[in-house]
Each structure stands twice: as C-alpha cells, then as structure tokens.
C-alpha cells in the first residue's frame, strides 16, 4: 500500500498562553502545500521502518513507528508492518513532515491490516504522537486551538502561488516556545481570535496574519528574517515563517514573480512551489 503525506504551512500563528501541563495554547491556521513524502506499507512480522534519507530515525523514536505501535495495541493485532518513508519534506523545517507521515500511517494501517477504527480514536492516538498530527487526519485547511489539536476544518481556495524556502537551519520548537515565553515574561496579549478573523475574511487575513515565533527566531537566526524580507522585495503579496521555523513562505499573485523568486533562492536553499487552488484528493 502506498500513501502520500503532505506538508503544511501555518498561515498565522499566535501563542495565547502557557498551560499548567507545560504546553502552550496556540491559535493557528494550518494549510497544506503540494509537497509530500511517500509512505509504503508492506507485510512484515514486526514493526520496522526504513527511509531514503540517513537523518531519519528508524527505531522507536520515529513517529511512524509510534503510530504503528499505538494502532497495534489499540486494534489488538499481532501482525507487523514494514514502513518505508520516501522523504521529500525537509526535516525540522516547520512543515510538519514527521507529523504528516505519522498521520498517514494512522489512516492507512487499519485498512492494511483489514481492521476498522473510529475517527475519534484516531484523533486520540494522533495527539499522543504530537500536537500537529491530528490536523493531518482531515483534508481541508483548519483553524487550530489548544495545543493545535482542537480543529475547525475550513474549505479554503488559496488564490496565490506559494513559494517555500527552507534555509537548512534547524530551529528547536522547545527552544522557540521557551525563549518567547521568557521574553514576554510568560504573558501574551489578548487579540481577536484567528478563527474569527479567518472566517470573516480569509483573503484579508492571510495577507495580514503574523507568526509570534518570528520575534525570537529572527533575532537568533538573522538569515531566516532576511529570506522573508527578500520575498517581499521579489513582489510577494505576503511572506511569513511557518511554525517555529525555519521555512519561510511567500504568496505571489502571478506565476512569473513566483518562479523568479524560486530562481533567486535555488541552488542555495531548498525551494518548493505550490500552484494556486491546490487541494488534496
């Protein structure tokens, strides 16, 4: 069985506050792009993971392995599976590659094992793997609250060309949360919710939304901020860092500007283009 695991960008990201369990409450808009890993499931007597990239863990710390192990226990099956990850989404880029891979396994493996499972159970298992994983179980863009797991899916037709630039810098998500929380003394401003703004006027929202993490990430990694500024110079309608970084995306109104921006960054960084109106099947 072969399935695709698509990457995401965050069209906006606000930190609302710190929780008593050590996590932070956030607001974000998740949106998929046409960049994906390919997951291949084949029969095996145990759970095994392989990948086409040397920097992908293949033991218990791999999120696909965790997904398979959780399903194996939940469904009470003795069968194993060999999971091969053909990796195209950069690792540690703020594009949700590992989370998307895990969600793809959660969705495909019950059918592979000839089992059935309720969607709410998949959501429960997904959150045990990671805060972003539940989003990838749905097909549309989504407004995320809480840790990002409380989701309102919104069919959204993106009218812009999306150019993603990944500068090969790994930004620790834990570091980003900790540093931002310290800088703001643990308090975060009250704002109109992203969900309200997005639902009222999505096109106006996506060209005005911000990412709170930029405040500390750009200071620590100036190159990432420079990429954002350059995208604006190249006529992006909007540009923003995705997640806690380090990928930055630019939204372009026409193809020629988008492809010109790609040429500027190609050869130096990982660059990817998603066409307007992209949706997954």
MIDOSE-1310 file (N, C-alpha, C; in nm, 2 decimals, decimal comma, always signed):
residues 281
xxxx	+0,08/-0,12/+0,00/+0,00/+0,00/+0,00/+0,09/+0,12/+0,00; +0,06/+0,22/-0,09/+0,13/+0,34/-0,10/+0,04/+0,46/-0,07; +0,08/+0,55/+0,02/+0,01/+0,67/+0,05/+0,10/+0,80/+0,05; +0,04/+0,91/+0,03/+0,11/+1,04/+0,03/+0,08/+1,11/+0,16
xxxx	+0,19/+1,17/+0,21/+0,18/+1,25/+0,33/+0,22/+1,39/+0,30; +0,13/+1,49/+0,30/+0,15/+1,62/+0,25/+0,20/+1,71/+0,36; +0,29/+1,81/+0,33/+0,34/+1,91/+0,42/+0,23/+2,02/+0,44; +0,25/+2,10/+0,55/+0,17/+2,21/+0,58/+0,25/+2,34/+0,60
xxxx	+0,18/+2,45/+0,59/+0,24/+2,58/+0,63/+0,14/+2,63/+0,73; +0,18/+2,72/+0,82/+0,10/+2,79/+0,91/+0,07/+2,93/+0,85; -0,05/+2,96/+0,82/-0,09/+3,09/+0,76/-0,09/+3,20/+0,86; -0,08/+3,16/+0,99/-0,07/+3,26/+1,10/-0,05/+3,17/+1,23
xxxx	+0,02/+3,23/+1,33/+0,04/+3,15/+1,45/+0,06/+3,25/+1,57; -0,04/+3,24/+1,66/-0,03/+3,32/+1,78/-0,02/+3,23/+1,91; +0,07/+3,27/+2,00/+0,08/+3,20/+2,13/-0,02/+3,27/+2,22; -0,11/+3,19/+2,28/-0,22/+3,25/+2,36/-0,17/+3,25/+2,51
xxxx	-0,11/+3,15/+2,55/-0,06/+3,14/+2,69/+0,00/+3,01/+2,72; +0,06/+3,00/+2,84/+0,12/+2,88/+2,89/+0,02/+2,80/+2,97; +0,02/+2,67/+2,95/-0,07/+2,58/+3,02/-0,01/+2,52/+3,15; -0,09/+2,47/+3,24/-0,04/+2,40/+3,36/+0,04/+2,27/+3,33
xxxx	+0,01/+2,21/+3,21/+0,08/+2,09/+3,18/+0,21/+2,11/+3,11; +0,25/+2,23/+3,10/+0,38/+2,26/+3,04/+0,38/+2,30/+2,89; +0,26/+2,27/+2,82/+0,24/+2,30/+2,68/+0,19/+2,45/+2,68; +0,18/+2,50/+2,55/+0,13/+2,63/+2,53/+0,00/+2,62/+2,45
xxxx	-0,10/+2,71/+2,48/-0,22/+2,72/+2,40/-0,18/+2,81/+2,28; -0,22/+2,77/+2,16/-0,19/+2,85/+2,04/-0,32/+2,87/+1,96; -0,31/+2,95/+1,86/-0,41/+2,97/+1,76/-0,33/+2,97/+1,63; -0,38/+2,89/+1,53/-0,31/+2,89/+1,40/-0,41/+2,85/+1,29
xxxx	-0,37/+2,87/+1,17/-0,44/+2,82/+1,05/-0,34/+2,73/+0,98; -0,38/+2,60/+0,97/-0,30/+2,50/+0,90/-0,35/+2,50/+0,76; -0,25/+2,49/+0,66/-0,28/+2,48/+0,52/-0,18/+2,39/+0,45; -0,23/+2,30/+0,37/-0,14/+2,21/+0,30/-0,08/+2,27/+0,18
xxxx	+0,04/+2,22/+0,14/+0,10/+2,25/+0,02/+0,13/+2,13/-0,06; +0,16/+2,14/-0,19/+0,18/+2,03/-0,28/+0,33/+1,97/-0,27; +0,36/+1,94/-0,15/+0,49/+1,88/-0,12/+0,47/+1,76/-0,03; +0,51/+1,64/-0,06/+0,47/+1,53/+0,01/+0,58/+1,42/+0,02
xxxx	+0,58/+1,34/+0,13/+0,65/+1,22/+0,14/+0,57/+1,11/+0,10; +0,63/+1,00/+0,05/+0,55/+0,88/+0,01/+0,58/+0,77/+0,11; +0,47/+0,71/+0,16/+0,48/+0,61/+0,27/+0,44/+0,48/+0,20; +0,52/+0,37/+0,21/+0,49/+0,24/+0,15/+0,48/+0,14/+0,27
xxxx	+0,37/+0,07/+0,27/+0,34/-0,03/+0,37/+0,35/-0,17/+0,31; +0,43/-0,26/+0,37/+0,44/-0,39/+0,32/+0,43/-0,49/+0,44; +0,40/-0,61/+0,41/+0,39/-0,71/+0,52/+0,52/-0,74/+0,59; +0,51/-0,76/+0,72/+0,63/-0,78/+0,80/+0,59/-0,85/+0,93
xxxx	+0,67/-0,92/+0,99/+0,63/-0,99/+1,12/+0,64/-0,90/+1,24; +0,72/-0,79/+1,23/+0,73/-0,69/+1,34/+0,71/-0,55/+1,28; +0,71/-0,45/+1,36/+0,71/-0,31/+1,31/+0,85/-0,27/+1,27; +0,87/-0,23/+1,15/+1,00/-0,19/+1,10/+0,99/-0,07/+1,02
xxxx	+1,09/+0,02/+1,02/+1,08/+0,15/+0,95/+1,22/+0,16/+0,87; +1,21/+0,20/+0,75/+1,33/+0,24/+0,67/+1,30/+0,37/+0,60; +1,40/+0,44/+0,55/+1,38/+0,57/+0,48/+1,49/+0,58/+0,38; +1,47/+0,68/+0,29/+1,56/+0,70/+0,18/+1,67/+0,81/+0,22
xxxx	+1,66/+0,85/+0,35/+1,75/+0,96/+0,40/+1,81/+0,91/+0,53; +1,94/+0,93/+0,54/+2,02/+0,88/+0,66/+1,98/+0,95/+0,79; +1,93/+1,08/+0,78/+1,90/+1,15/+0,90/+1,76/+1,12/+0,96; +1,69/+1,02/+0,90/+1,56/+0,99/+0,95/+1,57/+0,87/+1,05
xxxx	+1,53/+0,89/+1,18/+1,54/+0,78/+1,27/+1,45/+0,66/+1,23; +1,49/+0,54/+1,25/+1,41/+0,43/+1,21/+1,37/+0,33/+1,32; +1,40/+0,38/+1,45/+1,37/+0,30/+1,56/+1,25/+0,36/+1,63; +1,24/+0,33/+1,76/+1,12/+0,37/+1,84/+1,09/+0,52/+1,84
xxxx	+1,19/+0,60/+1,82/+1,17/+0,75/+1,82/+1,10/+0,80/+1,69; +1,10/+0,72/+1,59/+1,03/+0,76/+1,46/+0,88/+0,76/+1,49; +0,82/+0,87/+1,44/+0,68/+0,89/+1,46/+0,59/+0,79/+1,39; +0,64/+0,74/+1,27/+0,56/+0,64/+1,20/+0,56/+0,51/+1,29
xxxx	+0,68/+0,48/+1,34/+0,69/+0,36/+1,43/+0,59/+0,37/+1,55; +0,59/+0,49/+1,61/+0,50/+0,52/+1,72/+0,35/+0,50/+1,68; +0,32/+0,55/+1,56/+0,18/+0,54/+1,51/+0,14/+0,39/+1,50; +0,23/+0,31/+1,44/+0,21/+0,17/+1,41/+0,19/+0,10/+1,55
xxxx	+0,28/+0,13/+1,64/+0,28/+0,06/+1,77/+0,15/+0,09/+1,85; +0,10/+0,22/+1,84/-0,02/+0,26/+1,91/-0,14/+0,18/+1,84; -0,14/+0,18/+1,71/-0,25/+0,11/+1,64/-0,25/-0,04/+1,67; -0,13/-0,10/+1,67/-0,12/-0,24/+1,70/-0,18/-0,28/+1,84
xxxx	-0,15/-0,19/+1,94/-0,21/-0,21/+2,07/-0,36/-0,19/+2,07; -0,40/-0,08/+2,01/-0,54/-0,04/+2,01/-0,63/-0,14/+1,94; -0,58/-0,19/+1,83/-0,66/-0,29/+1,75/-0,63/-0,44/+1,79; -0,54/-0,45/+1,88/-0,50/-0,59/+1,93/-0,47/-0,68/+1,82
xxxx	-0,38/-0,64/+1,73/-0,34/-0,73/+1,62/-0,19/-0,77/+1,65; -0,16/-0,89/+1,60/-0,03/-0,94/+1,62/+0,06/-0,92/+1,49; +0,00/-0,88/+1,38/+0,07/-0,85/+1,26/+0,16/-0,73/+1,28; +0,27/-0,73/+1,20/+0,36/-0,62/+1,20/+0,34/-0,55/+1,06
xxxx	+0,44/-0,46/+1,03/+0,43/-0,39/+0,91/+0,57/-0,33/+0,88; +0,61/-0,33/+0,76/+0,73/-0,26/+0,72/+0,69/-0,12/+0,66; +0,74/-0,01/+0,72/+0,70/+0,12/+0,67/+0,83/+0,18/+0,61; +0,82/+0,21/+0,48/+0,93/+0,28/+0,41/+0,89/+0,42/+0,38
xxxx	+0,97/+0,52/+0,42/+0,95/+0,66/+0,40/+1,04/+0,71/+0,29; +0,97/+0,75/+0,18/+1,05/+0,82/+0,08/+1,03/+0,97/+0,10; +1,14/+1,03/+0,16/+1,13/+1,16/+0,22/+1,16/+1,27/+0,12; +1,07/+1,37/+0,11/+1,09/+1,49/+0,03/+1,07/+1,62/+0,11
xxxx	+0,99/+1,61/+0,22/+0,97/+1,72/+0,31/+1,09/+1,74/+0,40; +1,16/+1,85/+0,40/+1,28/+1,87/+0,48/+1,25/+1,85/+0,63; +1,34/+1,79/+0,70/+1,33/+1,76/+0,84/+1,35/+1,89/+0,92; +1,27/+1,91/+1,03/+1,29/+2,02/+1,12/+1,27/+2,16/+1,05
xxxx	+1,18/+2,16/+0,95/+1,16/+2,28/+0,87/+1,04/+2,36/+0,91; +0,96/+2,31/+1,00/+0,83/+2,38/+1,03/+0,72/+2,35/+0,93; +0,74/+2,24/+0,86/+0,64/+2,20/+0,76/+0,56/+2,07/+0,80; +0,59/+2,02/+0,91/+0,50/+1,91/+0,97/+0,53/+1,78/+0,90
xxxx	+0,65/+1,76/+0,84/+0,67/+1,63/+0,77/+0,65/+1,51/+0,86; +0,72/+1,50/+0,97/+0,71/+1,39/+1,06/+0,57/+1,36/+1,11; +0,49/+1,47/+1,14/+0,36/+1,46/+1,18/+0,27/+1,41/+1,07; +0,29/+1,46/+0,95/+0,21/+1,41/+0,84/+0,23/+1,27/+0,81
xxxx	+0,36/+1,22/+0,82/+0,39/+1,08/+0,79/+0,32/+0,99/+0,89; +0,32/+1,04/+1,02/+0,26/+0,96/+1,13/+0,11/+0,95/+1,10; +0,04/+1,06/+1,06/-0,10/+1,06/+1,03/-0,13/+0,97/+0,92; -0,05/+0,97/+0,82/-0,07/+0,88/+0,70/-0,07/+0,74/+0,74
xxxx	+0,02/+0,70/+0,83/+0,03/+0,56/+0,88/-0,10/+0,53/+0,97; -0,14/+0,63/+1,05/-0,26/+0,61/+1,13/-0,39/+0,58/+1,04; -0,39/+0,65/+0,93/-0,51/+0,64/+0,84/-0,50/+0,51/+0,76; -0,38/+0,48/+0,71/-0,37/+0,37/+0,62/-0,36/+0,23/+0,68
xxxx	-0,30/+0,22/+0,80/-0,26/+0,09/+0,85/-0,38/+0,01/+0,89; -0,49/+0,07/+0,95/-0,61/-0,02/+0,98/-0,66/-0,09/+0,85; -0,67/-0,02/+0,74/-0,71/-0,09/+0,62/-0,61/-0,19/+0,57; -0,48/-0,16/+0,59/-0,38/-0,26/+0,55/-0,39/-0,39/+0,63
xxxx	-0,43/-0,37/+0,76/-0,45/-0,49/+0,85/-0,59/-0,54/+0,84; -0,67/-0,49/+0,75/-0,81/-0,53/+0,74/-0,89/-0,51/+0,87; -0,87/-0,40/+0,93/-0,93/-0,36/+1,06/-1,01/-0,23/+1,03; -1,10/-0,20/+1,13/-1,18/-0,08/+1,13/-1,15/+0,00/+1,26
xxxx	-1,15/+0,13/+1,25/-1,13/+0,21/+1,37/-1,21/+0,34/+1,35; -1,26/+0,39/+1,46/-1,34/+0,52/+1,46/-1,25/+0,64/+1,45; -1,30/+0,74/+1,38/-1,22/+0,86/+1,36/-1,18/+0,93/+1,50; -1,27/+0,92/+1,59/-1,23/+0,99/+1,72/-1,12/+0,91/+1,79
xxxx	-1,11/+0,78/+1,77/-1,00/+0,70/+1,82/-0,87/+0,74/+1,76; -0,87/+0,76/+1,62/-0,76/+0,80/+1,55/-0,71/+0,94/+1,60; -0,80/+1,03/+1,63/-0,77/+1,16/+1,68/-0,70/+1,15/+1,82; -0,75/+1,06/+1,90/-0,69/+1,04/+2,03/-0,55/+0,99/+2,02
xxxx	-0,53/+0,89/+1,93/-0,40/+0,83/+1,91/-0,30/+0,94/+1,85; -0,35/+1,02/+1,76/-0,27/+1,12/+1,69/-0,21/+1,22/+1,79; -0,29/+1,26/+1,89/-0,25/+1,36/+1,98/-0,14/+1,30/+2,08; -0,14/+1,17/+2,10/-0,04/+1,11/+2,18/+0,10/+1,11/+2,11
xxxx	+0,09/+1,12/+1,97/+0,22/+1,13/+1,89/+0,27/+1,27/+1,89; +0,19/+1,37/+1,87/+0,23/+1,51/+1,85/+0,12/+1,60/+1,83; +0,14/+1,73/+1,87/+0,03/+1,83/+1,86/-0,02/+1,86/+1,72; +0,07/+1,85/+1,62/+0,03/+1,87/+1,48/-0,04/+1,75/+1,41
xxxx	-0,02/+1,63/+1,47/-0,06/+1,51/+1,40/-0,22/+1,51/+1,37; -0,30/+1,55/+1,47/-0,45/+1,54/+1,44/-0,49/+1,62/+1,31; -0,43/+1,74/+1,29/-0,47/+1,81/+1,17/-0,46/+1,73/+1,04; -0,35/+1,65/+1,03/-0,33/+1,58/+0,90/-0,43/+1,46/+0,88
xxxx	-0,52/+1,44/+0,98/-0,62/+1,33/+0,96/-0,74/+1,39/+0,87; -0,75/+1,52/+0,86/-0,85/+1,58/+0,77/-0,80/+1,62/+0,64; -0,88/+1,67/+0,55/-0,84/+1,71/+0,42/-0,83/+1,86/+0,39; -0,90/+1,94/+0,47/-0,91/+2,08/+0,44/-0,81/+2,16/+0,52
xxxx	-0,80/+2,29/+0,50/-0,73/+2,38/+0,59/-0,81/+2,38/+0,72; -0,74/+2,42/+0,83/-0,81/+2,42/+0,96/-0,76/+2,53/+1,05; -0,85/+2,57/+1,13/-0,82/+2,66/+1,25/-0,79/+2,57/+1,37; -0,67/+2,59/+1,42/-0,63/+2,51/+1,54/-0,62/+2,59/+1,67
xxxx	-0,68/+2,53/+1,77/-0,67/+2,59/+1,91/-0,61/+2,49/+2,00; -0,60/+2,53/+2,13/-0,54/+2,44/+2,23/-0,39/+2,42/+2,20; -0,34/+2,30/+2,20/-0,21/+2,27/+2,15/-0,20/+2,27/+2,00; -0,32/+2,29/+1,93/-0,33/+2,28/+1,79/-0,42/+2,16/+1,75
xxxx	-0,47/+2,09/+1,86/-0,55/+1,97/+1,83/-0,70/+1,99/+1,82; -0,74/+2,11/+1,87/-0,89/+2,14/+1,86/-0,90/+2,21/+1,73; -0,97/+2,14/+1,64/-0,96/+2,18/+1,50/-1,10/+2,21/+1,44; -1,11/+2,32/+1,36/-1,22/+2,35/+1,28/-1,18/+2,36/+1,14
xxxx	-1,22/+2,26/+1,06/-1,18/+2,25/+0,92/-1,26/+2,35/+0,84; -1,18/+2,41/+0,75/-1,24/+2,52/+0,66/-1,20/+2,50/+0,52; -1,29/+2,46/+0,43/-1,26/+2,46/+0,29/-1,21/+2,59/+0,24; -1,08/+2,60/+0,20/-1,03/+2,73/+0,16/-0,95/+2,72/+0,02
xxxx	-0,99/+2,80/-0,07/-0,93/+2,80/-0,20/-0,82/+2,91/-0,21; -0,70/+2,86/-0,20/-0,58/+2,95/-0,20/-0,56/+3,01/-0,34; -0,57/+3,14/-0,35/-0,56/+3,20/-0,49/-0,41/+3,23/-0,53; -0,32/+3,21/-0,44/-0,18/+3,26/-0,46/-0,09/+3,14/-0,49
xxxx	+0,02/+3,17/-0,56/+0,13/+3,08/-0,58/+0,21/+3,08/-0,45; +0,25/+2,97/-0,40/+0,32/+2,96/-0,27/+0,46/+2,91/-0,29; +0,56/+3,00/-0,26/+0,70/+2,96/-0,27/+0,75/+2,94/-0,13; +0,80/+2,82/-0,10/+0,85/+2,78/+0,03/+1,00/+2,78/+0,02
xxxx	+1,07/+2,84/+0,11/+1,22/+2,85/+0,11/+1,26/+2,79/+0,25; +1,34/+2,69/+0,25/+1,40/+2,63/+0,37/+1,55/+2,65/+0,37; +1,60/+2,72/+0,46/+1,75/+2,76/+0,46/+1,84/+2,66/+0,53; +1,79/+2,54/+0,55/+1,88/+2,43/+0,61/+1,92/+2,47/+0,75
xxxx	+1,84/+2,54/+0,82/+1,86/+2,57/+0,96/+1,76/+2,50/+1,05; +1,80/+2,42/+1,15/+1,71/+2,36/+1,24/+1,68/+2,44/+1,36; +1,55/+2,48/+1,38/+1,51/+2,56/+1,50/+1,44/+2,47/+1,59; +1,48/+2,45/+1,71/+1,42/+2,37/+1,81/+1,29/+2,43/+1,85
xxxx	+1,18/+2,36/+1,84/+1,05/+2,41/+1,88/+1,04/+2,44/+2,03; +1,10/+2,35/+2,11/+1,10/+2,37/+2,25/+1,18/+2,50/+2,29; +1,29/+2,52/+2,22/+1,37/+2,64/+2,24/+1,28/+2,77/+2,21; +1,21/+2,76/+2,09/+1,13/+2,88/+2,05/+1,02/+2,91/+2,15
xxxx	+0,95/+2,81/+2,20/+0,85/+2,83/+2,30/+0,91/+2,89/+2,43; +1,02/+2,83/+2,47/+1,08/+2,88/+2,60/+1,13/+3,02/+2,59; +1,20/+3,05/+2,48/+1,26/+3,18/+2,46/+1,15/+3,29/+2,45; +1,05/+3,26/+2,37/+0,94/+3,36/+2,35/+0,87/+3,38/+2,49
xxxx	+0,84/+3,28/+2,56/+0,77/+3,29/+2,69/+0,86/+3,37/+2,79; +0,99/+3,35/+2,79/+1,07/+3,42/+2,88/+1,08/+3,57/+2,84; +1,08/+3,60/+2,71/+1,09/+3,73/+2,66/+0,97/+3,81/+2,69; +0,85/+3,74/+2,70/+0,73/+3,81/+2,73/+0,69/+3,79/+2,87
xxxx	+0,78/+3,74/+2,96/+0,75/+3,72/+3,10/+0,63/+3,63/+3,12; +0,61/+3,54/+3,03/+0,50/+3,44/+3,05/+0,36/+3,49/+3,02; +0,35/+3,62/+2,97/+0,22/+3,68/+2,94/+0,21/+3,71/+2,79; +0,09/+3,68/+2,74/+0,07/+3,70/+2,60/-0,05/+3,79/+2,57
xxxx	-0,05/+3,88/+2,47/-0,16/+3,97/+2,45/-0,29/+3,91/+2,41; -0,40/+3,97/+2,45/-0,53/+3,93/+2,41/-0,56/+3,99/+2,27; -0,60/+3,91/+2,18/-0,63/+3,96/+2,04/-0,75/+3,89/+1,99; -0,81/+3,95/+1,89/-0,92/+3,88/+1,82/-0,87/+3,75/+1,77
xxxx	-0,95/+3,65/+1,79/-0,91/+3,51/+1,75/-0,88/+3,50/+1,60; -0,78/+3,42/+1,57/-0,75/+3,39/+1,43/-0,87/+3,33/+1,36; -0,94/+3,25/+1,43/-1,06/+3,18/+1,37/-1,16/+3,28/+1,33; -1,19/+3,38/+1,41/-1,29/+3,48/+1,38/-1,24/+3,56/+1,26
xxxx	-1,12/+3,60/+1,26/-1,06/+3,68/+1,15/-1,06/+3,61/+1,02; -1,02/+3,48/+1,02/-1,01/+3,40/+0,90/-1,15/+3,37/+0,85; -1,25/+3,34/+0,93/-1,38/+3,30/+0,88/-1,45/+3,43/+0,82; -1,42/+3,55/+0,88/-1,49/+3,67/+0,83/-1,43/+3,71/+0,69
xxxx	-1,30/+3,70/+0,68/-1,24/+3,75/+0,55/-1,10/+3,68/+0,53; -1,11/+3,55/+0,48/-0,98/+3,47/+0,47/-0,87/+3,54/+0,39; -0,91/+3,60/+0,28/-0,80/+3,66/+0,19/-0,74/+3,78/+0,26; -0,82/+3,86/+0,33/-0,76/+3,97/+0,41/-0,67/+3,92/+0,52
xxxx	-0,72/+3,81/+0,58/-0,65/+3,75/+0,70/-0,51/+3,71/+0,66; -0,50/+3,63/+0,55/-0,37/+3,56/+0,52/-0,27/+3,66/+0,47; -0,31/+3,78/+0,43/-0,20/+3,88/+0,40/-0,17/+3,98/+0,51; -0,23/+3,95/+0,63/-0,20/+4,04/+0,74/-0,17/+3,96/+0,87
xxxx	-0,18/+3,83/+0,87/-0,15/+3,75/+0,98/+0,00/+3,75/+1,02; +0,03/+3,72/+1,14/+0,17/+3,71/+1,18/+0,20/+3,58/+1,25; +0,33/+3,56/+1,28/+0,37/+3,44/+1,35/+0,46/+3,49/+1,47; +0,41/+3,47/+1,59/+0,47/+3,52/+1,71/+0,62/+3,47/+1,72
xxxx	+0,65/+3,35/+1,67/+0,78/+3,30/+1,68/+0,89/+3,38/+1,61; +0,84/+3,45/+1,51/+0,94/+3,54/+1,43/+1,02/+3,63/+1,52; +0,95/+3,67/+1,63/+1,01/+3,77/+1,72/+1,14/+3,72/+1,78; +1,15/+3,59/+1,81/+1,27/+3,54/+1,87/+1,36/+3,47/+1,77
xxxx	+1,30/+3,40/+1,67/+1,37/+3,33/+1,58/+1,46/+3,42/+1,49; +1,40/+3,53/+1,44/+1,48/+3,62/+1,35/+1,60/+3,68/+1,42; +1,58/+3,70/+1,55/+1,69/+3,76/+1,63/+1,80/+3,66/+1,65; +1,77/+3,53/+1,67/+1,87/+3,43/+1,68/+1,93/+3,38/+1,55
xxxx	+1,85/+3,38/+1,45/+1,89/+3,33/+1,31/+1,85/+3,44/+1,21; +1,93/+3,54/+1,20/+1,90/+3,66/+1,11/+1,88/+3,61/+0,96; +1,94/+3,51/+0,92/+1,93/+3,46/+0,78/+1,78/+3,43/+0,75; +1,70/+3,38/+0,85/+1,56/+3,35/+0,82/+1,48/+3,48/+0,80
xxxx	+1,51/+3,58/+0,88/+1,45/+3,71/+0,86/+1,48/+3,77/+0,72; +1,61/+3,75/+0,68/+1,65/+3,80/+0,55/+1,57/+3,74/+0,44; +1,54/+3,61/+0,45/+1,47/+3,54/+0,34/+1,33/+3,60/+0,33; +1,27/+3,63/+0,45/+1,13/+3,69/+0,45/+1,14/+3,83/+0,38
xxxx	+1,24/+3,91/+0,42/+1,25/+4,04/+0,35/+1,27/+4,03/+0,20; +1,35/+3,94/+0,16/+1,38/+3,92/+0,02/+1,26/+3,88/-0,06; +1,17/+3,79/+0,00/+1,05/+3,75/-0,06/+0,96/+3,87/-0,09; +0,95/+3,96/+0,01/+0,88/+4,09/-0,02/+0,94/+4,17/-0,13
xxxx	+1,07/+4,18/-0,13/+1,14/+4,25/-0,24/+1,11/+4,19/-0,38; +1,09/+4,06/-0,38/+1,06/+3,99/-0,50/+0,91/+3,99/-0,54; +0,84/+4,08/-0,47/+0,69/+4,11/-0,50/+0,60/+4,01/-0,44; +0,63/+3,94/-0,33/+0,54/+3,86/-0,26/+0,43/+3,95/-0,21
xxxx	+0,30/+3,90/-0,22/+0,19/+3,97/-0,16/+0,20/+3,96/-0,01; +0,25/+3,85/+0,04/+0,27/+3,83/+0,18/+0,38/+3,72/+0,20; +0,45/+3,73/+0,31/+0,56/+3,63/+0,35/+0,55/+3,61/+0,50; +0,58/+3,49/+0,54/+0,57/+3,45/+0,68/+0,65/+3,32/+0,71
xxxx	+0,71/+3,32/+0,83/+0,77/+3,19/+0,87/+0,66/+3,09/+0,90; +0,69/+2,96/+0,88/+0,59/+2,86/+0,91/+0,63/+2,79/+1,04; +0,54/+2,77/+1,13/+0,56/+2,71/+1,25/+0,67/+2,78/+1,33; +0,76/+2,70/+1,40/+0,87/+2,76/+1,47/+0,99/+2,77/+1,38
xxxx	+0,97/+2,76/+1,25/+1,08/+2,77/+1,15/+1,15/+2,64/+1,12; +1,24/+2,65/+1,03/+1,29/+2,77/+0,97/+1,24/+2,80/+0,83; +1,15/+2,73/+0,78/+1,10/+2,76/+0,65/+1,02/+2,89/+0,65; +1,03/+2,96/+0,54/+0,96/+3,08/+0,51/+0,88/+3,07/+0,38
xxxx	+0,76/+3,11/+0,38/+0,68/+3,10/+0,25/+0,64/+3,24/+0,20; +0,64/+3,26/+0,07/+0,59/+3,38/+0,01/+0,47/+3,35/-0,07; +0,37/+3,44/-0,07/+0,25/+3,42/-0,15/+0,26/+3,52/-0,27; +0,24/+3,47/-0,39/+0,26/+3,55/-0,51/+0,14/+3,55/-0,59
xxxx	+0,10/+3,67/-0,65/-0,02/+3,69/-0,72/-0,01/+3,63/-0,86; +0,12/+3,62/-0,92/+0,13/+3,57/-1,05/+0,25/+3,47/-1,06; +0,24/+3,39/-1,16/+0,34/+3,28/-1,17/+0,48/+3,33/-1,20; +0,49/+3,43/-1,28/+0,62/+3,48/-1,32/+0,70/+3,53/-1,20
xxxx	+0,63/+3,61/-1,11/+0,70/+3,65/-0,99/+0,74/+3,54/-0,90; +0,65/+3,44/-0,89/+0,68/+3,32/-0,81/+0,80/+3,24/-0,86; +0,81/+3,22/-0,99/+0,92/+3,14/-1,05/+1,05/+3,22/-1,05; +1,04/+3,36/-1,06/+1,16/+3,44/-1,04/+1,21/+3,43/-0,90
xxxx	+1,12/+3,43/-0,80/+1,17/+3,42/-0,66/+1,24/+3,28/-0,64; +1,18/+3,18/-0,70/+1,25/+3,05/-0,69/+1,39/+3,05/-0,74; +1,41/+3,11/-0,86/+1,54/+3,12/-0,92/+1,64/+3,19/-0,83; +1,59/+3,29/-0,76/+1,68/+3,36/-0,67/+1,74/+3,27/-0,56
xxxx	+1,65/+3,18/-0,51/+1,69/+3,10/-0,39/+1,74/+2,96/-0,43; +1,71/+2,91/-0,55/+1,75/+2,78/-0,59/+1,90/+2,77/-0,59; +1,96/+2,65/-0,56/+2,10/+2,63/-0,55/+2,16/+2,67/-0,42; +2,09/+2,76/-0,35/+2,14/+2,80/-0,22/+2,06/+2,73/-0,11
xxxx	+1,93/+2,72/-0,13/+1,84/+2,66/-0,03/+1,74/+2,56/-0,10; +1,67/+2,49/-0,01/+1,56/+2,41/-0,06/+1,44/+2,50/-0,10; +1,39/+2,48/-0,22/+1,28/+2,57/-0,26/+1,17/+2,48/-0,32; +1,04/+2,52/-0,29/+0,93/+2,44/-0,35/+0,82/+2,54/-0,39
xxxx	+0,75/+2,50/-0,50/+0,64/+2,58/-0,55/+0,51/+2,51/-0,54; +0,40/+2,57/-0,49/+0,27/+2,51/-0,49/+0,18/+2,60/-0,57; +0,11/+2,55/-0,67/+0,02/+2,62/-0,75/-0,10/+2,67/-0,68; -0,17/+2,78/-0,73/-0,29/+2,82/-0,67/-0,40/+2,72/-0,68
xxxx	-0,49/+2,72/-0,58/-0,61/+2,64/-0,58/-0,58/+2,49/-0,55; -0,46/+2,46/-0,50/-0,42/+2,32/-0,47/-0,51/+2,26/-0,36; -0,55/+2,14/-0,38/-0,62/+2,06/-0,28/-0,58/+1,92/-0,29; -0,59/+1,84/-0,18/-0,55/+1,70/-0,19/-0,68/+1,62/-0,22
x	-0,66/+1,51/-0,29/-0,78/+1,43/-0,33/-0,85/+1,37/-0,21
